[in-house]
Amino acid sequence: MISVLVVDAQPLQRFGVRMLLERSPDTEIVGEAENGAEAVRWTTELRPDVVLMDIRMPGIDGIEVTRRIAAAGGRSRILVLTTFDVDRYALAALRAGASGFLLKDIRPEELLAGIRAVAAGAAVITPALTRRMLDAFADRLGDDLGAPVRKDPRLNSLTSREREILVAIGHGLTNGEIAQRFTLSESTVKTHVGRVLAKIGARDRIQAVILAYDLRLTRPN
C-alpha cells in the first residue's frame, strides 16, 4: 500500500485527489496539508511514501518545502503537480529534490501511475521531456554553459564508463538507447546507472540529468 500526503492550498484540489486515492486499491491518503509549514510537519510525523506537492502555497512555497524534505534525508519522495507544461517553478522544484512533476489537468489514471512510479523509486518525467525542459531553461542552469566542465569530487569516484553513462543520462537517453550506443546489454546498463546514481548521491535519474547540466557535462542543443 502506497501512503500519500496531499499538499495543496486549494480545498477542491485536495478533495479530488482524496477521492481518487480512496478508490484506488493500492494507495491510501495519510494526511492533507494546505500550506508549507503543515507539509513539512506532516511529512516528518507521517513519513509517507509520496508527498503530492503543490508549488504555489501561502507562506513557505512548494519549492522550499521540497528542499527541506529532501535535505532531511527521509524516505518520502516528492511528486510536484504544476499548472503549466514548462513552468519556471518546475525546474527549481526538481533541483530542490523532487522526483518529478505532472500537470494538474492529467487524467486520474496518469496521476496514479505517476504516484506508483515515484513510490517505486523511478522518475515521472520521461527522458525526452526532461531534455526539452532543461534545454528551455538552460539559462537557469548556471552561467556560461560554454565553459569547461566544472570540477566536482563526485566525478572523481566514477569510472570512465560510468562517466560516459552519466553524460548519456544527461542527454536524456533511455537504458535501451544507452545499451545500443555502447553495445551493452540493458541489464548491464541498469547496473551502471544504479552505481552512477549511488556515487553522485542522486535520488533518481532526474537529479543525475540536472547534475550533468550543472557540471557542464551536457550542453543544451
Helices and strands as residue ranges (DSSP letters): E 2-7, H 11-23, E 27-33, H 36-46, E 50-54, H 62-72, E 77-82, H 88-96, E 101-103, H 108-119, H 127-136, G 138-140, H 153-156, H 160-170, H 175-182, H 186-200, H 205-214
